Amino acid sequence: MLDKTLTQTELQNNAEFIARHIGPDAADQQHMLKALGSDSLNAFIDSVVPDSIRMQSALELGQSMTETQALEELRQLANKNQVLKSFIGQGYYNTKTPFVIQRNILENPAWYTAYTPYQPEISQGRLEALLNFQTMVSDLTGMDIANASMLDEGTAAAEAMTLCQRMSKSKSMTFFVDQDCLPQTIDIIQTRAEPLDIDVVIGNPQTDLAEQDVFGVLLQYPGASGEVRDFREVIDTAHNKKALVIMAADILSLMLLKSPGDLGADVAIGNTQRFGVPFGFGGPHAAYMATSEKYKRSLPGRLVGSSIDAQGKAALRLALQTREQHIRREKATSNICTAQVLLAVIASMYAVYHGPDGLRRIAERAHRLTTLLATGLQEGGAELVNSSWFDTLTVKTGDKTSAIHSAAQAAGINLRVIDDAHVGVSLDETTSVEDIKLLWVIFLGTTPETDTELAISAIPSALIRESEALTHPVFNRYHSETDMLRYIRKLSDKDIALDRSMIPLGSCTMKLNATAEMLPVTWPEFNSIHPFAPQEQTRGYREMIEQLESMLCAVTGYDAVSLQPNAGSQGEYAGLLAIRAYHKSRGEEHRNICLIPSSAHGTNPASAQMCGMKVVVVGCDENGNVDLNDLREKAELHSDNLSAIMVTYPSTHGVFEEGIGELAEIIHGHGGQVYVDGANLNAMVGLCQPGKFGGDVSHLNLHKTFCIPHGGGGPGVGPTAVGEHLAPFLPGHGELENKTSVVSAAPWGSASILPITWMYIRMMGAEGLRNATEVAMLNANYIAKRLGDAYPVLYTGANGRVAHECILDLRPIKESSGVTVDDVAKRLIDYGFHAPTMSFPVAGTLMVEPTESEPLVEMDRFCDAMLAIREEIRQVEAGEFPADSNPLVNAPHTAEVVTADEWTQSYPRSLAAYPLAYLRDAKYWSPVGRLDNVYGDKNLMCSCLPLSEYAED
Ligand SMILES: *Cc1c(COP(=O)(O)O)cnc(C)c1O
């Protein structure tokens, strides 16, 4: 006999995922509540979240589900998508993700759960993969320097436009765009140009450029039509006008075509999707940007460079960070923060896997099949628009156009819709001779007599590539699967990701990325769909997207959501554009002042600047709250021109500011809009809603709050959520109805990772999400409590509580011992941990956010490490360790250093390597010693090191 009857919930067992996602169990939660002097979780939450902003009812999201139930429901949606073979092209091509890469990178948490490599010592693996990416891009484009990825090709073109505007010696405010550019790129350029007062002229560069006075030119190579044009004269013409030239170049075509660098271009941009990254209905993919040495300081995004470590050994880290928004704010080169690291890693590994010979074969095959297709079409009487090509043809189809599309779809094929009289067809790595025969029948109705052996080149001879590419050993070494597997493993072994230990980053919410959430990403019904596939084939996607939009409305209390922005920075941009358009619609176009508290994340001022707004900084009071007096004064002063305020809530100082309602009232009173940066939504889901406590618009970061993994610095999704009055101004897309404000190349940005968030919300349900928020705050307060005596918690809210993160003040320690935040961060590596967020939002501090997913034992292990470090600091303070010979200043300790025959330090080797007992069971060894950043920026080197620098040689 059973001695207990099961409750309804236990019987259904559908809440089991909640307990998997939330680290601490009931007993652990009781333990923490006791430590915090609270009787219950409810009482604790009441002491944290101001009553005035609390939700009165539960989230309208339904019940939790098991992993299996949610996967089954999502499977039903996926089945409503139809996967046809795509010949659409237009910037997106079929590719074969090498299985060894799919399983060991794309589906491997050692890669996808890593954080952005700000801590270079524990990121050498992904930094090497990114350096390979940069080398690959600069080799193929023939440019000096390439960055570590852009968000997509369209935004890369727009960023290149502003680079040209900054760097060109021309005074013109006109930008010339090749009419044969990808349509989605042109739409993004127009969106980005408008608020910056840049005029965009679209035309044929070979005939129309001469008469224009411009600061920059964007050319597509090969063109969207497929034509391969020799741009040397155009580039000369542009340079004579002091204009700079950007070439948007297809990465695979560059294996056969003369590089943009060889043709004289100043900037090259493009997409690397076709290097092994699936369509994913538009993303995520890594775009690239490369330029010449002299513009390196104007390059947007992240840049990996080599430097040396404390032992003088070559090591990698992010270079020239002073360009970035974290430091330069509204003067930054760009607002890009999260980029596309995981996808850049995949693309670089695709090049490592195939090597130059393999890539040339792939390019040549696609090209020759295209020539075969073209020859057959012409022999069968079809007329082509382009007379040269790499892999794309534009066919004049006249009144047969719609019949051809129907015949294609009946045969399981999608072709590119251009207009009523033309059809586009693009071939790729996956095309076969059978496909060509099928395409002939579709276009001609019959099979021409063309000899399928015949396949000459149709690349103009003056444009045939002569320079070598990918000669570095890394691209020529790992071509057996065994070698490849071990190379991937060798790199991931160098890094700390969430699969090793807690990553306690403030503001970045490194929570569990559950396996069940990740599974659908590689379902063909989600990842093999072209972003511009016909609507009737993507019903499942659209339904899933609509559901997700309404889930996010339910969470935030807003009325409409756009999932197009593919990072938080892009969500900010889209949100500010909506505010701008709203003011304009009311005849108040002049409103251009954006108030931003001094504690704001760097993307806020950088995004405001991109919208043509003027940033006015508002101070904070001694409690870390927005100084309402200063705010009132500045709102008053700029009343006539006030556009918006951007506030982060709960604040970047990790507290719920009681004054948020009043703040919103002041801004609204002066006709401004309230932008609530939602990156800290992990402290609010199920408890309070920015759309209800005064916000007009927010962006959320699905790669923080909603379980999309960080991927080592991307991908991300940064939806923009707005109130009803701003809904008409959300991003549109040329592939949908309206084209106003297009912020991403694909209509739903990084669509293929949206199932991760859908799964999370579905499995957690209303109750689970709220519980996650509560435990996130419980965990943060527990850590603040355990560490507070050793490291003072800088800011707390009304009842001495923090929200979901806490700032530990290390400035007094610096005073008393000389030990810096850096020393503590690096020493944590010896203890096996990634450092918390350093010196943001306050210099000399560490910001810790445990999230709800960290179990109590792991948080205790982290606290034990932090307390042991405090004891080491005390020994420095007490003079027991000299300032230049202590475990902190020498951290991290490599195995090489600790096992060297000579040891002259004031402390024992065992303390260096095994300061706490748990390390004897599992020790992470930093592969390099502390990085020298200054050396790296002085001796900038951003592509693969010469072989002699590699230790194993
Ligand atoms: C992460 C973050 C952003 C930027 O998001 P990205 O996706 O990295 O562009 C903006 N604001 C805050 C407060 C953040 O924490």
The ligand as a MOL file (V3000), in Angstrom:
LIG
                    3D

  0  0  0     0  0            999 V3000
M  V30 BEGIN CTAB
M  V30 COUNTS 15 15 0 0 0
M  V30 BEGIN ATOM
M  V30 1 C 23.5760 43.2700 -22.1030 0
M  V30 2 C 23.0100 44.6030 -21.9260 0
M  V30 3 C 22.7260 45.4220 -23.0440 0
M  V30 4 C 23.1380 45.0930 -24.4700 0
M  V30 5 O 22.6940 43.8890 -24.9730 0
M  V30 6 P 23.5000 43.1860 -26.1630 0
M  V30 7 O 22.6440 42.0350 -26.5200 0
M  V30 8 O 24.8180 42.7840 -25.6480 0
M  V30 9 O 23.6140 44.1450 -27.2890 0
M  V30 10 C 22.1110 46.6380 -22.8010 0
M  V30 11 N 21.8250 47.0460 -21.5450 0
M  V30 12 C 22.1230 46.2950 -20.4520 0
M  V30 13 C 21.7970 46.8100 -19.0870 0
M  V30 14 C 22.7310 45.0550 -20.6130 0
M  V30 15 O 23.0360 44.3190 -19.5420 0
M  V30 END ATOM
M  V30 BEGIN BOND
M  V30 1 1 1 2
M  V30 2 1 2 3
M  V30 3 2 2 14
M  V30 4 1 3 4
M  V30 5 2 3 10
M  V30 6 1 4 5
M  V30 7 1 5 6
M  V30 8 2 6 7
M  V30 9 1 6 8
M  V30 10 1 6 9
M  V30 11 1 10 11
M  V30 12 2 11 12
M  V30 13 1 12 13
M  V30 14 1 12 14
M  V30 15 1 14 15
M  V30 END BOND
M  V30 END CTAB
M  END
